[in-house]
């Protein structure tokens, strides 16, 4: 653990005033689950991770009442694949959320993509549904927008939110994104759900908060276990916040959005306590990928880590992560266990005493022993960029087989994933191949991946064979899924979603024309 990261969390340790006692849950009760899943929020954006603005009091409180992970990862440095991995417990290469059209390109699920979450994938929501849970998603889905891919086909009973990012479109070549209430669309972004591009004012986060609170009220009365997947997207460009929060942060519009989300977390925490659901509800906070450093003032902070979203450096993959379960998890803990979004699947199954789906290969582990007993388990992190394994971490060591900063096509449209962070041989503008002599870093001493351990040293010669063996074992057992992001067609965009005829929001689709998707990322 480096002194730099230690300084980032020292405030959190000092702010903890008390430790919650472990209480036994009623053995006949299944625990409730709430996943708070952010969009493009970075490791360094919260007060409890060291951000000097200290504008996240409710998330900081959540951390003081639970367990904060310092070494927690996503499965992808871009949105759709990380969300698929969260809900399947599997790497994108295994669940199909990648493309083979171009080598090592990040891909996701915009409107023109034909693919989405495969019917063969068993989502955590589907397992919980069969076990008697009531499941609701609030916010961004992003696992495919055609009917067969939407959340109510994959274990969720309720949905308020959208299938794609909230970008503004012309409504002619590309339609604006629909907002759904369960099976039917209720309007479109910008046409019906207003986002003011000039001021950044929108009321969507308040709607998402209200949807969550009403659901909790209803489930408390029903006395039925639930899974709430709360996925606001206000911190993804174009940023937005409600009038109540606009201009209140010292960090501009991005900070306003973070403050409003933090407010929402506080309302959810208060509601759980009010409804006496606190001790029997496991709540987990994290983000889909690192902060979007290419957005400059409209992006977040990745703390001491290199680069951000879209990259396989620590800034793209390492996430804030907080676990809270007052009835079971002691408060005030900081864990250095290496964790991953994919771990939540098996962790939740263990908490609910549910069996794993048969025949499914999982890439996550259960973190329940860590959360309850402080147990640590050595396990690898695989950093894929699209279809290519770029890096691996084991213990404190990280090997770089390939490096790549920003593809030339992305630079041509104004993106730069590592602004002001150029490191020779590391933040390369072209895809650099180091597979014959991988670069080695020690993340404890060097969280910013600045200092390459020379290959002639005893340290390198001792560690590298272990890392290469880990990769060999991973590849030996890997069976890549059919890629979901290879084919595109403008005719499959959100022209006429279910319910559009009821609100006069149907649009005429163009003629179908299949083509290979291209990815500048």
C-alpha positions as CSV (number, residue, x, y, z in Angstrom):
1,X,0.0,0.0,0.0
2,X,1.7,3.2,-1.1
3,X,2.0,6.3,1.1
4,X,0.2,8.2,-1.6
5,X,-3.0,6.0,-1.4
6,X,-2.7,6.0,2.4
7,X,-2.9,9.8,2.4
8,X,-6.0,9.6,0.2
9,X,-7.9,7.5,2.8
10,X,-6.5,8.9,6.0
11,X,-9.4,11.4,6.2
12,X,-11.8,8.6,6.0
13,X,-10.2,6.7,8.8
14,X,-10.2,9.7,11.0
15,X,-13.8,10.6,10.3
16,X,-15.1,7.2,11.6
17,X,-16.5,7.9,15.1
18,X,-18.0,4.5,15.8
19,X,-18.1,0.9,14.6
20,X,-21.5,-0.7,14.0
21,X,-21.9,-4.0,15.9
22,X,-22.6,-7.2,14.0
23,X,-26.2,-8.3,14.5
24,X,-27.8,-11.6,13.4
25,X,-30.5,-11.4,10.8
26,X,-33.7,-13.3,11.1
27,X,-32.7,-16.6,9.6
28,X,-36.0,-16.9,7.7
29,X,-35.5,-13.5,6.0
30,X,-33.7,-13.2,2.7
31,X,-31.6,-10.0,2.6
32,X,-32.6,-7.2,0.4
33,X,-30.1,-5.8,-2.2
34,X,-29.4,-2.3,-3.4
35,X,-26.7,-1.6,-6.0
36,X,-25.9,2.0,-6.5
37,X,-24.1,2.1,-9.9
38,X,-22.6,5.3,-11.1
39,X,-21.7,6.5,-14.6
40,X,-18.1,7.7,-15.3
41,X,-17.5,8.4,-11.6
42,X,-13.8,8.2,-10.6
43,X,-11.9,6.7,-7.6
44,X,-11.0,10.1,-6.4
45,X,-14.5,11.8,-6.6
46,X,-15.6,11.1,-3.0
47,X,-14.6,12.7,0.2
48,X,-13.9,9.3,1.8
49,X,-11.4,8.6,-1.0
50,X,-9.6,11.9,-0.4
51,X,-11.3,14.5,-2.6
52,X,-10.6,17.8,-0.9
53,X,-14.0,19.3,-1.8
54,X,-15.7,17.0,0.7
55,X,-19.1,17.3,-1.1
56,X,-20.3,13.7,-0.6
57,X,-21.4,13.6,3.0
58,X,-23.9,10.8,2.6
59,X,-21.5,8.5,0.7
60,X,-18.8,9.3,3.3
61,X,-21.3,8.3,6.0
62,X,-22.1,5.1,4.1
63,X,-18.4,4.3,4.1
64,X,-18.1,5.0,7.8
65,X,-20.9,2.7,8.5
66,X,-19.6,-0.1,6.3
67,X,-16.5,-1.2,4.3
68,X,-14.5,0.8,1.8
69,X,-12.4,-1.0,-0.8
70,X,-9.1,0.6,-2.0
71,X,-8.4,-1.9,-4.7
72,X,-11.7,-2.5,-6.5
73,X,-12.0,-2.9,-10.2
74,X,-14.4,-2.9,-13.1
75,X,-14.3,-5.5,-15.9
76,X,-14.1,-2.9,-18.7
77,X,-13.1,0.7,-19.1
78,X,-16.3,1.5,-20.9
79,X,-20.0,1.5,-20.0
80,X,-21.9,-1.4,-21.6
81,X,-19.4,-4.2,-21.1
82,X,-18.9,-3.2,-17.4
83,X,-22.7,-3.2,-16.8
84,X,-23.0,-6.6,-18.5
85,X,-20.2,-8.0,-16.3
86,X,-21.8,-6.7,-13.2
87,X,-25.1,-8.5,-13.9
88,X,-23.6,-11.7,-15.3
89,X,-20.5,-12.1,-13.1
90,X,-18.5,-12.7,-16.3
91,X,-15.8,-10.9,-18.3
92,X,-17.0,-9.1,-21.5
93,X,-15.0,-11.6,-23.6
94,X,-17.1,-14.4,-22.0
95,X,-20.6,-12.6,-22.1
96,X,-20.2,-11.3,-25.7
97,X,-19.9,-7.6,-24.9
98,X,-17.1,-6.9,-27.3
99,X,-16.3,-6.5,-31.1
100,X,-13.8,-8.3,-33.3
101,X,-14.2,-5.8,-36.2
102,X,-11.0,-4.0,-35.1
103,X,-8.3,-5.2,-32.8
104,X,-8.4,-4.0,-29.2
105,X,-11.2,-1.4,-29.6
106,X,-13.6,-0.5,-26.8
107,X,-17.2,-1.0,-28.0
108,X,-20.6,-0.5,-26.4
109,X,-24.3,-0.5,-27.2
110,X,-25.4,2.6,-29.1
111,X,-28.7,2.7,-31.0
112,X,-27.4,1.3,-34.3
113,X,-25.9,-1.9,-32.8
114,X,-27.9,-5.0,-33.4
115,X,-26.6,-6.9,-30.4
116,X,-27.3,-7.0,-26.7
117,X,-27.3,-9.3,-23.7
118,X,-27.7,-12.8,-25.0
119,X,-30.6,-15.0,-23.8
120,X,-28.1,-17.6,-22.8
121,X,-26.6,-15.3,-20.1
122,X,-28.1,-15.8,-16.7
123,X,-28.3,-12.4,-15.0
124,X,-28.3,-12.0,-11.2
125,X,-31.8,-10.5,-11.5
126,X,-33.1,-13.7,-13.1
127,X,-31.7,-15.9,-10.2
128,X,-33.2,-13.5,-7.7
129,X,-36.6,-13.4,-9.5
130,X,-36.8,-17.2,-9.3
131,X,-36.0,-17.0,-5.6
132,X,-39.0,-14.7,-4.9
133,X,-37.4,-11.3,-5.1
134,X,-39.0,-8.2,-6.6
135,X,-36.5,-6.5,-8.9
136,X,-36.4,-2.9,-10.1
137,X,-34.0,-1.0,-12.3
138,X,-33.9,2.8,-12.1
139,X,-31.9,4.7,-14.7
140,X,-29.5,3.5,-17.4
141,X,-29.7,-0.1,-18.8
142,X,-27.3,-0.1,-21.8
143,X,-27.3,-3.8,-22.5
144,X,-29.2,-3.5,-25.8
145,X,-32.3,-1.5,-26.8
146,X,-34.3,-4.0,-28.9
147,X,-37.2,-5.7,-27.2
148,X,-35.5,-9.0,-26.5
149,X,-32.7,-7.2,-24.6
150,X,-34.6,-5.0,-22.3
151,X,-34.6,-5.5,-18.5
152,X,-38.1,-6.9,-18.1
153,X,-37.0,-9.8,-20.3
154,X,-34.1,-10.5,-18.0
155,X,-35.4,-10.8,-14.5
156,X,-36.5,-7.3,-13.6
157,X,-40.2,-6.7,-12.8
158,X,-40.0,-2.9,-13.0
159,X,-38.0,-0.2,-14.9
160,X,-37.9,3.5,-15.0
161,X,-35.1,4.8,-17.2
162,X,-33.5,4.5,-20.6
163,X,-31.8,1.9,-22.7
164,X,-29.0,4.2,-24.0
165,X,-26.9,7.3,-23.1
166,X,-28.8,10.6,-22.9
167,X,-27.1,12.2,-25.9
168,X,-29.1,14.7,-27.9
169,X,-29.9,13.7,-31.5
170,X,-31.5,15.4,-34.5
171,X,-34.6,13.1,-34.4
172,X,-34.3,12.5,-38.1
173,X,-31.1,10.5,-38.9
174,X,-30.9,9.4,-35.2
175,X,-33.9,9.5,-32.9
176,X,-33.8,10.8,-29.4
177,X,-33.6,8.1,-26.7
178,X,-36.9,6.8,-25.2
179,X,-37.5,6.7,-21.5
180,X,-39.4,3.7,-20.3
181,X,-41.9,3.0,-17.5
182,X,-41.8,-0.8,-17.3
183,X,-42.7,-2.2,-20.8
184,X,-43.7,1.0,-22.5
185,X,-41.9,4.2,-23.4
186,X,-43.3,7.3,-21.8
187,X,-41.4,9.9,-23.8
188,X,-38.0,10.8,-25.2
189,X,-35.0,12.7,-23.8
190,X,-35.1,16.4,-24.8
191,X,-38.6,16.1,-26.4
192,X,-40.4,15.1,-23.2
193,X,-37.7,14.7,-20.5
194,X,-35.9,18.0,-20.8
195,X,-32.2,18.4,-20.5
196,X,-31.1,22.0,-21.0
197,X,-27.8,21.8,-23.0
198,X,-26.9,25.4,-22.2
199,X,-27.5,25.4,-18.4
200,X,-27.2,21.7,-17.7
201,X,-30.5,21.7,-15.8
202,X,-32.6,18.6,-15.8
203,X,-34.8,17.0,-13.2
204,X,-34.0,13.3,-14.1
205,X,-32.0,12.5,-10.9
206,X,-34.9,13.7,-8.8
207,X,-37.2,11.4,-10.7
208,X,-34.8,8.5,-10.1
209,X,-34.6,9.2,-6.4
210,X,-38.4,9.3,-6.2
211,X,-38.8,6.0,-8.1
212,X,-36.4,4.4,-5.6
213,X,-38.2,5.7,-2.6
214,X,-41.6,4.7,-3.8
215,X,-40.3,1.2,-4.6
216,X,-38.9,0.8,-1.1
217,X,-42.2,1.9,0.5
218,X,-44.1,-0.6,-1.5
219,X,-41.7,-3.5,-0.8
220,X,-41.7,-2.7,3.0
221,X,-45.5,-3.0,2.9
222,X,-45.4,-6.2,0.8
223,X,-42.8,-7.8,3.1
224,X,-41.1,-9.2,0.0
225,X,-37.3,-9.3,-0.5
226,X,-36.1,-7.0,-3.3
227,X,-33.3,-6.0,-5.5
228,X,-33.0,-2.3,-6.4
229,X,-30.5,-1.5,-9.2
230,X,-30.2,2.3,-9.1
231,X,-28.2,3.6,-12.0
232,X,-28.3,7.4,-12.5
233,X,-26.3,8.8,-15.4
234,X,-26.0,12.5,-14.6
235,X,-22.2,12.3,-14.3
236,X,-21.9,11.1,-17.9
237,X,-21.6,13.8,-20.5
238,X,-23.7,15.8,-21.3
239,X,-23.8,16.5,-17.6
240,X,-27.0,17.6,-15.8
241,X,-28.3,18.5,-12.3
242,X,-31.6,19.8,-11.1
243,X,-32.1,23.5,-10.4
244,X,-31.8,22.9,-6.7
245,X,-28.2,21.7,-7.1
246,X,-27.1,23.7,-10.1
247,X,-24.2,26.0,-9.2
248,X,-23.8,24.7,-5.6
249,X,-20.6,22.7,-6.1
250,X,-17.0,24.0,-6.1
251,X,-16.4,21.6,-9.0
252,X,-18.7,23.0,-11.6
253,X,-21.6,21.1,-13.2
254,X,-19.9,17.7,-12.7
255,X,-19.7,18.4,-9.0
256,X,-23.3,19.6,-9.0
257,X,-24.3,16.2,-10.4
258,X,-22.2,14.3,-7.8
259,X,-23.8,16.4,-5.0
260,X,-27.3,15.5,-6.2
261,X,-26.5,11.8,-6.5
262,X,-25.0,12.0,-3.0
263,X,-28.3,13.6,-1.8
264,X,-30.2,10.7,-3.4
265,X,-28.0,8.2,-1.6
266,X,-28.8,10.0,1.7
267,X,-32.6,9.8,1.0
268,X,-32.3,6.1,0.3
269,X,-30.4,5.6,3.5
270,X,-32.9,7.6,5.5
271,X,-35.8,5.6,3.9
272,X,-34.2,2.3,4.8
273,X,-33.9,3.4,8.4
274,X,-37.5,4.8,8.5
275,X,-38.9,1.5,7.1
276,X,-36.8,-0.7,9.5
277,X,-35.1,-2.3,6.5
278,X,-31.6,-1.2,7.4
279,X,-30.2,-4.2,9.1
280,X,-31.5,-6.6,6.5
281,X,-30.4,-4.7,3.4
282,X,-27.0,-5.1,1.7
283,X,-26.1,-1.9,-0.2
284,X,-23.2,-1.5,-2.5
285,X,-21.9,1.6,-4.3
286,X,-19.5,1.7,-7.3
287,X,-19.1,3.0,-10.8
288,X,-19.0,1.4,-14.3
289,X,-15.5,2.7,-15.3
290,X,-13.0,5.4,-14.4
291,X,-13.7,9.1,-14.7
292,X,-13.8,10.5,-18.3
293,X,-10.5,12.5,-18.2
294,X,-11.1,13.4,-21.9
295,X,-14.0,15.5,-20.8
296,X,-11.6,17.9,-19.0
297,X,-13.7,20.2,-16.7
298,X,-16.8,17.9,-17.2
299,X,-15.0,14.8,-16.0
300,X,-14.3,13.5,-12.5
301,X,-11.1,12.5,-10.6
302,X,-9.2,9.3,-10.7
303,X,-7.1,10.2,-7.7
304,X,-3.5,9.2,-8.0
305,X,-4.0,6.8,-10.9
306,X,-2.9,7.1,-14.5
307,X,-5.4,8.1,-17.3
308,X,-9.1,7.3,-17.2
309,X,-12.1,5.9,-18.9
310,X,-11.4,3.9,-22.2
311,X,-7.9,2.9,-21.0
312,X,-6.5,-0.2,-19.2
313,X,-4.4,1.9,-16.9
314,X,-5.5,2.1,-13.2
315,X,-7.5,5.3,-13.9
316,X,-9.7,3.4,-16.3
317,X,-10.3,0.3,-14.2
318,X,-10.0,1.1,-10.5
319,X,-13.3,2.1,-8.9
320,X,-14.7,3.6,-5.7
321,X,-16.5,0.8,-3.9
322,X,-18.4,0.9,-0.6
323,X,-20.3,-2.0,1.0
324,X,-22.9,-1.5,3.8
325,X,-25.0,-4.0,5.7
326,X,-25.5,-2.8,9.3
327,X,-26.8,-6.1,10.5
328,X,-23.7,-8.0,9.3
329,X,-20.8,-5.8,8.1
330,X,-18.9,-3.9,10.8
331,X,-18.6,-0.2,10.2
332,X,-15.4,1.8,9.7
333,X,-13.5,-0.9,7.7
334,X,-11.0,-0.3,4.9
335,X,-10.2,-3.4,2.9
336,X,-7.2,-3.9,0.5
337,X,-8.8,-7.0,-0.9
338,X,-8.7,-6.9,-4.7
339,X,-12.3,-6.9,-5.7
340,X,-14.3,-6.6,-9.0
341,X,-17.8,-5.7,-10.1
342,X,-18.2,-9.3,-11.2
343,X,-17.8,-10.4,-7.6
344,X,-21.2,-9.0,-6.6
345,X,-23.1,-11.8,-8.4
346,X,-21.6,-14.6,-6.3
347,X,-21.5,-12.4,-3.2
348,X,-25.2,-11.8,-3.4
349,X,-26.0,-15.5,-4.0
350,X,-24.0,-16.4,-0.9
351,X,-25.8,-13.8,1.2
352,X,-29.2,-15.1,0.1
353,X,-28.1,-18.8,0.4
354,X,-28.9,-19.4,-3.3
355,X,-27.2,-21.9,-5.5
356,X,-25.1,-20.9,-8.5
357,X,-26.6,-21.5,-12.0
358,X,-25.4,-24.8,-13.3
359,X,-22.9,-24.8,-16.2
360,X,-22.0,-21.2,-15.9
361,X,-18.3,-20.2,-15.7
362,X,-17.9,-17.2,-13.4
363,X,-15.0,-14.7,-13.4
364,X,-15.9,-13.2,-10.0
365,X,-15.5,-14.6,-6.5
366,X,-17.7,-14.2,-3.4
367,X,-16.5,-11.3,-1.2
368,X,-18.7,-12.3,1.7
369,X,-15.7,-13.7,3.7
370,X,-13.9,-10.4,3.2
371,X,-16.9,-8.3,4.2
372,X,-17.8,-10.4,7.3
373,X,-14.4,-11.6,8.5
374,X,-11.7,-9.5,6.8
375,X,-10.5,-12.5,4.9
376,X,-8.1,-11.7,2.0
377,X,-7.7,-13.9,-1.1
378,X,-5.1,-13.4,-3.8
379,X,-6.7,-13.3,-7.2
380,X,-5.9,-11.8,-10.6
381,X,-7.4,-8.8,-12.4
382,X,-7.5,-9.1,-16.2
383,X,-7.6,-5.8,-18.1
384,X,-9.2,-6.3,-21.5
385,X,-9.5,-3.7,-24.2
386,X,-12.1,-5.0,-26.5
387,X,-11.1,-8.5,-27.6
388,X,-7.4,-8.2,-26.4
389,X,-5.9,-8.8,-23.0
390,X,-3.7,-5.8,-22.4
391,X,-2.7,-6.2,-18.7
392,X,-2.9,-8.5,-15.7
393,X,-2.5,-7.8,-12.0
394,X,-1.6,-10.3,-9.3
395,X,-0.8,-9.2,-5.8
396,X,0.7,-5.7,-6.1
397,X,2.3,-6.4,-9.5
398,X,0.9,-5.4,-12.8
399,X,2.2,-6.5,-16.2
400,X,1.6,-4.6,-19.4
401,X,1.5,-6.7,-22.5
402,X,0.2,-3.9,-24.7
403,X,0.0,-0.1,-24.1
404,X,-2.3,2.4,-25.8
405,X,-3.3,5.9,-24.8
406,X,-5.8,7.2,-27.4
407,X,-6.4,5.8,-30.9
408,X,-5.7,8.3,-33.7
409,X,-9.4,8.3,-34.8
410,X,-10.4,9.4,-31.2
411,X,-7.8,12.1,-31.2
412,X,-9.1,13.4,-34.5
413,X,-12.6,14.0,-32.8
414,X,-11.0,15.7,-29.8
415,X,-10.6,12.9,-27.3
416,X,-7.5,12.4,-25.2
417,X,-7.7,9.8,-22.5
418,X,-4.5,10.8,-20.6
419,X,-4.3,14.6,-20.7
420,X,-1.1,15.9,-19.2
421,X,0.1,12.4,-18.2
422,X,2.6,11.4,-20.9
423,X,4.9,8.6,-19.8
424,X,7.5,7.3,-22.2
425,X,6.8,3.7,-23.4
426,X,3.5,3.6,-21.4
427,X,1.0,6.2,-22.7
428,X,1.7,5.4,-26.3
429,X,-0.3,6.9,-29.1
430,X,-0.2,3.7,-31.1
431,X,-0.8,0.2,-29.8
432,X,2.6,-0.9,-28.6
433,X,3.3,-4.6,-28.3
434,X,5.4,-5.7,-25.2
435,X,4.3,-9.4,-25.2
436,X,7.9,-10.6,-25.6
437,X,9.1,-8.5,-22.7
438,X,6.1,-7.2,-20.7
439,X,6.4,-4.0,-18.7
440,X,6.2,-4.5,-14.9
441,X,5.0,-2.2,-12.2
442,X,4.5,-2.4,-8.5
443,X,1.2,-0.7,-7.7
444,X,1.8,-0.4,-4.0
445,X,5.0,1.7,-4.6
446,X,3.8,3.2,-7.9
447,X,0.0,3.5,-8.2
448,X,0.5,6.0,-11.1
449,X,2.3,3.4,-13.3
450,X,5.2,5.7,-13.9
451,X,8.3,3.6,-13.0
452,X,9.0,0.5,-15.1
453,X,10.8,-2.3,-13.1
454,X,13.8,-3.2,-15.2
455,X,13.7,-6.6,-16.8
456,X,17.2,-7.5,-15.6
457,X,16.4,-7.3,-11.9
458,X,15.8,-10.2,-9.6
459,X,12.4,-8.7,-8.8
460,X,11.3,-8.8,-12.4
461,X,12.7,-12.3,-13.0
462,X,10.9,-13.7,-9.9
463,X,7.5,-12.0,-10.5
464,X,7.0,-12.2,-14.3
465,X,6.8,-16.0,-14.5
466,X,4.0,-16.0,-12.0
467,X,2.0,-13.4,-14.0
468,X,2.6,-15.2,-17.3
469,X,1.4,-18.5,-15.7
470,X,-1.8,-16.7,-14.5
471,X,-2.4,-15.5,-18.0
472,X,-1.7,-18.9,-19.5
473,X,-4.2,-20.6,-17.2
474,X,-6.8,-17.9,-17.9
475,X,-6.5,-18.4,-21.7
476,X,-6.4,-22.2,-21.5
477,X,-9.9,-22.3,-20.0
478,X,-11.4,-19.3,-21.9
479,X,-14.2,-19.8,-24.4
480,X,-15.0,-16.4,-25.9
481,X,-18.7,-15.8,-26.6
482,X,-20.1,-14.6,-29.9
483,X,-19.3,-10.9,-30.1
484,X,-22.5,-8.7,-29.8
485,X,-21.0,-5.5,-31.2
486,X,-20.0,-6.5,-34.7
487,X,-23.1,-5.6,-36.7
488,X,-24.9,-2.3,-37.0
489,X,-28.0,-1.1,-38.8
490,X,-29.6,2.4,-38.7
491,X,-33.0,0.8,-39.0
492,X,-32.8,-0.8,-35.6
493,X,-32.5,2.4,-33.7
494,X,-35.2,3.6,-31.3
495,X,-37.7,4.6,-34.0
496,X,-40.8,3.0,-32.7
497,X,-40.4,1.5,-29.2
498,X,-43.3,-0.2,-27.5
499,X,-45.8,2.4,-26.4
500,X,-44.8,5.1,-28.9
501,X,-48.2,5.0,-30.6
502,X,-49.9,5.9,-27.3
503,X,-48.0,9.2,-27.0
504,X,-47.5,10.1,-30.6
505,X,-43.7,9.5,-30.5
506,X,-43.3,6.8,-33.2
507,X,-40.9,7.7,-36.1
508,X,-40.4,6.1,-39.5
509,X,-37.3,3.9,-39.7
510,X,-35.1,4.0,-42.8
511,X,-34.5,1.0,-45.0
512,X,-32.5,-1.8,-43.3
513,X,-28.8,-1.9,-44.3
514,X,-26.4,-4.1,-42.3
515,X,-22.8,-3.0,-42.0
516,X,-19.8,-3.7,-39.8
517,X,-19.7,-1.4,-36.8
518,X,-16.5,0.7,-36.4
519,X,-15.1,1.9,-33.1
520,X,-12.8,4.9,-32.8
521,X,-12.2,4.2,-29.1
